Amino acid sequence: FDRIQNYPYNQFILEQRGTIIGVLYTQRIASVEQLYDAQAETLDELHNPAGAIFQLMTIFIDRKKQLSIYGDQFLEFALQLATLSAGISHAAGVTRCVNYTNNEGILYEDYIKKKNKFGEMFDPILQMHERHGAKILRVVPSFRPKDTQNDGNGVLIVYNLKDRNESDKKELSLNKPEEDTPESITKFVEQQV
């Protein structure tokens, strides 16, 4: 991937006993609005090293490990990293729904607003993001045209990093590196993991 060569400090793997079980690809972009009509195949073109938005491009956990807490932990790691990075105000991404099927007679726009009996997002992926503080903003049409399960759509999610859980922010501020350089952030992350 070019992204690993162009901005390696924003790409991560999750390893368990010598086996890669997850990947996390991120980048900085200029604005959330750039994602309104984005497509997954061209996200790299949005990269802006001075951008104020921390884009979650891919969070993937091996299928055999998806019932574990690794996805939650990897997402939280990314959000904490974004919070600690100078000049970042929000994190955003375009995700997909895991349980949507277009044969149920419900429009995708309505499905992404659907709540379960506990008042949480109905779809487990959207629920995970909401639990971490994301706002579910809108459908991104044709984000992944080959994703027939989601009718080619994606779902734009945005995290206001300043408004996340106050106790998380207090804990993070105590451990923040003195200087936000790629090296200091890498060292800090290594110490935390």
VOPAGU-2260 file (C-alpha; in pm, 1 decimal, decimal comma):
REM VOPAGU-2260
SITE   aa  ch    i         X         Y         Z
SITE  PHE   A    0       0,0       0,0       0,0
SITE  ASP   A    1     114,5     352,7     -77,7
SITE  ARG   A    2     -43,2     473,0     246,4
SITE  ILE   A    3     209,7     274,8     451,0
SITE  GLN   A    4     495,6     441,6     266,0
SITE  ASN   A    5     335,0     787,8     255,1
SITE  TYR   A    6     220,5     809,9     619,1
SITE  PRO   A    7     332,9     505,9     819,5
SITE  TYR   A    8     263,4     663,3    1159,7
SITE  ASN   A    9    -111,4     630,2    1106,8
SITE  GLN   A   10    -118,1     258,0    1021,2
SITE  PHE   A   11    -131,3     -13,9    1284,8
SITE  ILE   A   12    -155,4    -389,0    1320,0
SITE  LEU   A   13    -292,4    -585,6    1610,5
SITE  GLU   A   14     -89,3    -892,9    1685,5
SITE  GLN   A   15    -166,8   -1183,8    1913,9
SITE  ARG   A   16     103,5   -1442,1    1981,7
SITE  GLY   A   17     286,5   -1359,6    1659,7
SITE  THR   A   18     -24,4   -1361,4    1440,2
SITE  ILE   A   19    -178,6   -1048,3    1291,4
SITE  ILE   A   20    -543,6   -1041,2    1394,2
SITE  GLY   A   21    -632,9    -683,4    1305,0
SITE  VAL   A   22    -539,9    -375,6    1105,8
SITE  LEU   A   23    -618,6      -9,8    1152,9
SITE  TYR   A   24    -568,1     239,1     870,6
SITE  THR   A   25    -610,6     609,8     937,4
SITE  GLN   A   26    -516,3     940,4     783,7
SITE  ARG   A   27    -566,6    1311,0     832,3
SITE  ILE   A   28    -809,5    1493,9     603,8
SITE  ALA   A   29    -916,2    1856,7     577,1
SITE  SER   A   30   -1289,5    1825,2     648,2
SITE  VAL   A   31   -1572,9    1585,6     725,7
SITE  GLU   A   32   -1757,5    1720,0     421,5
SITE  GLN   A   33   -1501,7    1549,5     197,9
SITE  LEU   A   34   -1657,3    1219,3     303,6
SITE  TYR   A   35   -2013,0    1313,2     195,9
SITE  ASP   A   36   -1962,8    1174,0    -154,4
SITE  ALA   A   37   -1640,5     979,1    -106,4
SITE  GLN   A   38   -1573,7     628,1    -231,8
SITE  ALA   A   39   -1368,0     369,0     -46,0
SITE  GLU   A   40   -1136,5     312,2    -342,0
SITE  THR   A   41   -1022,6     675,7    -357,0
SITE  LEU   A   42    -991,9     767,5      12,2
SITE  ASP   A   43    -613,1     798,3     -12,3
SITE  GLU   A   44    -661,8    1102,4    -235,8
SITE  LEU   A   45    -811,3    1290,5      60,9
SITE  HIS   A   46    -491,8    1266,8     268,4
SITE  ASN   A   47    -380,7    1602,5     406,9
SITE  PRO   A   48     -94,2    1590,3     660,5
SITE  ALA   A   49    -217,0    1915,2     819,9
SITE  GLY   A   50    -585,4    1816,2     823,1
SITE  ALA   A   51    -789,1    1865,4    1140,5
SITE  ILE   A   52    -993,7    1546,9    1089,9
SITE  PHE   A   53    -858,0    1205,4    1192,7
SITE  GLN   A   54   -1015,0     970,3     941,1
SITE  LEU   A   55   -1077,0     610,9    1041,6
SITE  MET   A   56   -1026,4     440,3     705,6
SITE  THR   A   57   -1033,4      73,7     805,7
SITE  ILE   A   58   -1071,2    -113,2    1131,4
SITE  PHE   A   59   -1058,5    -483,2    1064,2
SITE  ILE   A   60   -1047,8    -772,0    1309,4
SITE  ASP   A   61   -1001,7   -1131,5    1194,5
SITE  ARG   A   62   -1339,7   -1305,7    1165,6
SITE  LYS   A   63   -1238,2   -1566,3    1422,7
SITE  LYS   A   64   -1179,0   -1287,7    1678,1
SITE  GLN   A   65   -1478,3   -1063,5    1600,8
SITE  LEU   A   66   -1678,0   -1178,1    1902,5
SITE  SER   A   67   -1393,3   -1064,8    2129,3
SITE  ILE   A   68   -1337,5    -711,5    2256,7
SITE  TYR   A   69   -1049,9    -644,6    2016,2
SITE  GLY   A   70   -1259,2    -426,7    1782,8
SITE  ASP   A   71   -1372,7    -206,4    2071,0
SITE  GLN   A   72   -1019,5    -178,0    2205,6
SITE  PHE   A   73    -867,8    -102,0    1865,9
SITE  LEU   A   74   -1128,4     168,6    1803,6
SITE  GLU   A   75   -1064,9     321,6    2145,1
SITE  PHE   A   76    -690,9     316,6    2078,3
SITE  ALA   A   77    -748,4     510,0    1754,1
SITE  LEU   A   78    -972,2     765,4    1925,4
SITE  GLN   A   79    -723,5     819,5    2207,7
SITE  LEU   A   80    -442,8     861,2    1957,2
SITE  ALA   A   81    -651,9    1118,4    1769,3
SITE  THR   A   82    -729,0    1302,3    2093,6
SITE  LEU   A   83    -357,5    1323,1    2174,0
SITE  SER   A   84    -256,1    1443,3    1827,5
SITE  ALA   A   85    -197,2    1816,2    1785,5
SITE  GLY   A   86    -438,5    1994,5    1555,6
SITE  ILE   A   87    -705,1    1720,3    1549,1
SITE  SER   A   88   -1058,8    1828,9    1642,9
SITE  HIS   A   89   -1270,8    1535,8    1523,4
SITE  ALA   A   90   -1244,8    1176,6    1410,7
SITE  ALA   A   91   -1465,7    1056,3    1127,0
SITE  GLY   A   92   -1514,8     754,7     910,4
SITE  VAL   A   93   -1750,6     580,2     676,9
SITE  THR   A   94   -1857,7     245,1     814,8
SITE  ARG   A   95   -2098,2     -24,2     703,8
SITE  CYS   A   96   -2387,8    -199,9     867,9
SITE  VAL   A   97   -2339,0    -565,0     948,8
SITE  ASN   A   98   -2705,0    -671,8     972,9
SITE  TYR   A   99   -2876,5    -472,9     698,7
SITE  THR   A  100   -3037,7    -669,7     420,7
SITE  ASN   A  101   -3232,6    -482,2     158,1
SITE  ASN   A  102   -3497,3    -753,0     138,1
SITE  GLU   A  103   -3650,4    -658,1     474,4
SITE  GLY   A  104   -3842,3    -370,7     315,7
SITE  ILE   A  105   -3670,9     -97,4     516,2
SITE  LEU   A  106   -3481,6     184,3     347,7
SITE  TYR   A  107   -3113,1     214,3     433,8
SITE  GLU   A  108   -3170,4     572,9     552,1
SITE  ASP   A  109   -3429,4     443,9     800,1
SITE  TYR   A  110   -3222,2     142,7     905,0
SITE  ILE   A  111   -2926,1     355,7    1021,8
SITE  LYS   A  112   -3165,0     538,3    1259,8
SITE  LYS   A  113   -3329,7     221,0    1392,3
SITE  LYS   A  114   -3295,5     160,0    1768,4
SITE  ASN   A  115   -3323,0    -161,4    1968,5
SITE  LYS   A  116   -3550,6    -206,3    2270,7
SITE  PHE   A  117   -3282,1     -51,3    2494,7
SITE  GLY   A  118   -3265,0     269,6    2289,8
SITE  GLU   A  119   -2928,9     180,6    2134,2
SITE  MET   A  120   -2850,1     162,8    1766,2
SITE  PHE   A  121   -2997,7    -155,2    1620,7
SITE  ASP   A  122   -2699,1    -244,2    1404,7
SITE  PRO   A  123   -2404,2    -378,2    1612,0
SITE  ILE   A  124   -2140,4    -180,6    1418,9
SITE  LEU   A  125   -2328,6     147,8    1455,3
SITE  GLN   A  126   -2394,4      59,4    1820,3
SITE  MET   A  127   -2019,5      11,4    1881,7
SITE  HIS   A  128   -1940,0     350,8    1730,3
SITE  GLU   A  129   -2219,3     521,7    1922,2
SITE  ARG   A  130   -2095,5     368,7    2250,7
SITE  HIS   A  131   -1757,8     529,6    2182,9
SITE  GLY   A  132   -1920,3     869,4    2130,4
SITE  ALA   A  133   -1988,7     884,2    1756,1
SITE  LYS   A  134   -2277,5    1066,1    1598,8
SITE  ILE   A  135   -2436,6     874,5    1311,4
SITE  LEU   A  136   -2464,0    1149,8    1050,5
SITE  ARG   A  137   -2583,9    1023,1     716,6
SITE  VAL   A  138   -2574,9     770,9     438,1
SITE  VAL   A  139   -2284,2     797,1     193,9
SITE  PRO   A  140   -2429,6     664,2    -133,9
SITE  SER   A  141   -2210,3     442,4    -352,4
SITE  PHE   A  142   -1930,3     437,9     -96,6
SITE  ARG   A  143   -1863,9      68,7    -164,8
SITE  PRO   A  144   -2049,8     -10,2    -487,7
SITE  LYS   A  145   -1971,6    -383,1    -463,9
SITE  ASP   A  146   -2112,8    -412,3    -110,3
SITE  THR   A  147   -2450,2    -555,1    -211,3
SITE  GLN   A  148   -2549,2    -628,2     149,6
SITE  ASN   A  149   -2550,5    -249,7     212,7
SITE  ASP   A  150   -2679,1    -151,5    -133,3
SITE  GLY   A  151   -2334,9       1,2    -195,7
SITE  ASN   A  152   -2388,8     252,2      86,2
SITE  GLY   A  153   -2170,9     357,0     375,0
SITE  VAL   A  154   -2260,7     539,3     696,9
SITE  LEU   A  155   -2079,8     858,2     794,7
SITE  ILE   A  156   -1987,7     869,1    1163,2
SITE  VAL   A  157   -1821,1    1161,4    1343,3
SITE  TYR   A  158   -1661,7    1187,2    1686,0
SITE  ASN   A  159   -1620,5    1527,0    1851,0
SITE  LEU   A  160   -1304,5    1443,9    2043,4
SITE  LYS   A  161   -1353,9    1726,2    2292,3
SITE  ASP   A  162   -1699,5    1601,6    2391,2
SITE  ARG   A  163   -1607,2    1240,7    2462,1
SITE  ASN   A  164   -1633,9    1103,1    2814,8
SITE  GLU   A  165   -1486,6    1356,0    3059,9
SITE  SER   A  166   -1319,7    1087,4    3270,9
SITE  ASP   A  167   -1146,9     950,2    2961,0
SITE  LYS   A  168   -1021,1    1298,4    2875,6
SITE  LYS   A  169    -887,7    1354,7    3229,3
SITE  GLU   A  170    -703,3    1023,2    3223,4
SITE  LEU   A  171    -561,8    1094,3    2878,5
SITE  SER   A  172    -440,4    1442,5    2969,3
SITE  LEU   A  173    -234,0    1300,5    3254,2
SITE  ASN   A  174     -47,5    1072,0    3015,4
SITE  LYS   A  175     -15,2    1303,2    2716,1
SITE  PRO   A  176     333,7    1325,1    2562,6
SITE  GLU   A  177     502,9    1661,7    2595,3
SITE  GLU   A  178     553,8    1711,8    2223,1
SITE  ASP   A  179     330,9    1585,4    1940,5
SITE  THR   A  180     582,8    1440,2    1699,9
SITE  PRO   A  181     539,9    1105,0    1524,6
SITE  GLU   A  182     821,0     966,4    1739,6
SITE  SER   A  183     676,2    1089,6    2070,4
SITE  ILE   A  184     328,7     961,8    1980,9
SITE  THR   A  185     470,8     622,0    1882,2
SITE  LYS   A  186     667,5     604,3    2209,4
SITE  PHE   A  187     360,1     704,8    2408,6
SITE  VAL   A  188     138,3     445,4    2237,0
SITE  GLU   A  189     397,4     172,7    2292,2
SITE  GLN   A  190     405,5     258,1    2663,6
SITE  GLN   A  191      27,2     242,3    2687,9
SITE  VAL   A  192     -11,9     -91,7    2509,8
